[in-house]
């Protein structure tokens, strides 16, 4: 493989933009810690960290193939490798398949329950790119896809998926709705013109209040779950720090400018990291 082709493949999987896989990683690792009541062990930590990166990268390949005709009409995405023809559809699909198989190989080192749930995770990842054509709030579908590491983490640690895992998934889904609506606000004008469905279009002028409501639900659900499991002062500090970031995001998105909304979206991984750091510290200091 030549250097130029490698550069195109790295661009395709957004290697220089890690925010995407970090948004997946922090709730997944938080779930690992909660399921294990502390450090889950190096094996599961490595499996879920590498698996998250691989599946996010595979998802980028699938998404760019599915959206190639739409992306050429959107300022922010017009120069993506598949859209501009620098990488063929076949190449992108093969790369996506290889990355997904590598992730599946990692899952095979866990247990039968996790392996079974991985097929559901793959199905949701394949459905999402097409949801934008038919669902008025496709961000909800993405919310399930981006939260599915949570039940898989519980399956890997406990060999079953408890009600607690699904509660955490629902809470995390609201966080995804918040940050992906911010992301959709960046492209709202282009999406209206080409007929794409997004939460930013569906919500209209209610977009900013709904985003802030979603942040509140996410932090409320996760805070309630953790209240009986980690040190209260650690939890309080983490939730307060995360809420302060959400408040800062409000100042960025309230004018609905492209730059402000994109900055808020890209900063969300720090909010997720804050919650994860609180989980880790809370279990360590019990």
N, C-alpha and C positions, 0 to 999 in steps of 0.2 A: 504494500500500500504506500503510495507516494505521500509526501508531506502535505501537499495541497488537498488531497482527498481526505486525509486524516483531519485536517483543519475543518473541512466541510462537515464531516461526521460529528466532530466535537461541537460545532456550531448547531447542528441539528438537534443534539441532545442537551443544548443549553449549558454546556460544561462551564462556561465563563459566567453563568448566572445561577449560582447555587441556591437562590432564595426558594425556588420551586421545591427542591428535595428537602430543604430545611423545614419548610412548612409541613411536609409529610413526616419528617423524622422526629420532631420534638414531641408531638402527642403520642407517637408510637413508642418512643423510649419511656415517656412518662407512664404509659400503660404497662410496660414491662416492669417498671419499678413498683407500681401499685399492685400488680398481680403477684409479684414475688415478695411483697412486703419489704422491699429494699433492693440491694444490688442483685440483678438477675443472673450474674455469671458472665464470663467473657465470651463463651460460645454464643449465647443468645444475643448478647450485645453486638457481636460481630455480624451474625446472621441478619439481624433486623436493620443494622446500619447499612451494610452493603446491599441488602435486598431492597431497601428503600431507594437508594441511589440508582440501582439497576432498573427498578420498575418505573421510577420517574422518568428515566432516560428512554425506556421503551415506550412509555406513554407519549412522550414528545414526538417520537417517530410516527406513531399511529395518529396523533392529533394533527400533525402537519400534513399527512397524506389526506386525511378526511377533510381538512379545511383549505386545501391548496387553492381551490377556485375562489373561495371567499377572501383568503388572506391577501391576494393580489390587489384587492380594492381597499385595504386598510393600511393607513400610513405606517403604523408600527410594525406590521408583519409582512409587508410587501417584499422584503429582501430575504425572507427565510429560504434556506437552501432548496427545499422541494418546490416552493412556490415560484422561485425564479428559474427553476430547471437545472440548477447546479448539481442536485442529487436526484436521481430518478425515483419514481414511486416504488419500483421493485427493490432498489437499493435500500430505501428507507424501511420498507416492510421486512426485508431480510435482517437488517440491523436490529430492528425492534424485536423480531423473533429471537435472535441470538441473545439479546439482553434479557428478555423475559425467561428464556430457558436457563440462563445463568442464575437468575433469581430463583427459579424453581429448583435448581440443583441445591441451592442453599436451604430451601424449605425442606428438602428431602432429608436433611440432617436433623430435623426436629422430631415430630411425632405425627401419627396418622390423622389426628384432629386438625392440626395446622395444615397438613397437606390438603385435606378435604376443603377447608375454608379458602385455601389459596385459589381454587377454581372459581369460587364466587367472586373473589377479589379481581381476578382476571376478567371475568364477564362484565363486571361493572366498569372496569377500565376501558374495555372495548366499546361499551355502550355510550359512555359520556360524550365522545366527540360528535356523535350524531344527535344527541339530545337537544343541541342548540337549534336544530331545525324544527323541532316539534313541541318542545316544552317551554312554557313562558318563563320558568325559573330554572334554567339548566344548572345554575349554581347549586341547587339542592342535590342534583345528581352527582356533581363534583364533590359536594360535601360528604356524601356516602363513600365515594371512591377514595377521597383523601383522608377519611377517618377509619378505613377498613383495617389499617394496621393495628388498631386498638383491639378488636376481637381476636385477631390473629395472635397478638402478643399474649392475651389471656389463654388462648388455646395452647400456645407453646409452653407456657409456664405451668398451667393447671390441668391441661388435657381436656378442658371443656370451656365453653364460653358462658360466663355467668350473666345474670341480669345487670350486674354492676358494669360490665364491659359495654353493654348496649346503652346504658345511661350515659357513660362517658362518651360514647360515639355520638349520641344525640346532642350532648353539650358541645362537642367539637364541631359538629355539623353547623351549629350557629356561628362559630368562629369562621369557618370556611365561607359561609354566606356573607359575613361581614367583609372579609378581605377580597373575596372574588367579585363582590359587587363594586368595591372600590376599583378593582381592575377593569371591570366592565364599563365603569364610568369614563375611563380613559378613551375607549373606542365607541362611545355611545353614538356620536354623529355618523361615523362610518357604518356601524351596525344597523342603524335605522335605514340608511340609504340602500344597503344590500339585502335587507329583510331578515337579518339575524335576530334571534330571540335571546334576550338577556334580562337578568333581574334589574339592571340599571334602567332599561327601557320600560319594563313592566311596572316598576315602582314609581317612575316619574319623579315628581318633586318630593315624594316620601322617602327617597333613597337614603338621604343622610340620617333622618330619624330612625329608620329601620336598621341601618348599619349599627348605630349606637345601641339600639335595643338588642341586636344580636350579640354584640360584645358583652353586654350586661348578662344575657342569658348564659353565654359560654362561661364567663367567670363565676356566675352564681352556681351553675351546676357543678363545675369542677371544684369550686370552693366548698360546696356542701358535701361532696363525696370525700374530700380530703380532711374535712373538719374533725372526723373521728379517727384519723389515721396518722397524722403528723403533728408536730409541735404547733400549737395555735399561733405563737408569735412568728414562727417561720412562715406559716400559711398566710397570716395577715400581711407580712412584709411582701411576699410574692404577689398576692392578689392586688395589693395597693400599688406596687410597681407596675403590674400589668395594666391596671385601670388607668394609671397616669399616662401610660403609652397610648391607650385607647382615646383618652381625652386629647392628647396631642394630635392623634389622627383626625379628630374632629376639626381641629384648627386647619388641617391640611385640606380636608375634603369639603368644608362647608361652602366654599366658593365654587366648587365643582370644576375647578381648572384641571386640565389634563396633567400638568406637571405635579400638582398637589396630590391628586388621586393616585398617580403612579408612585410617588414618593411614599405615600401611606401604605400602599400595597406592598412595596418592596421592604418596608420596615417591619412588617408583621412577623417575620421569623424571630425578631428579637422579643416580641411579646410571647410567642410560643416558648422560646428559650427561657424566659423569665419564669413561666409556670413550671417548666421542666426542672430548672435549678431549684425552685422551691420544693418540688417533690423529692429530689435527690437529697437536699439538705435536711428536709423534714424527717425523712427516714433515717438518715445518718445520725441525727441528733436526738432520736427518741430515747 
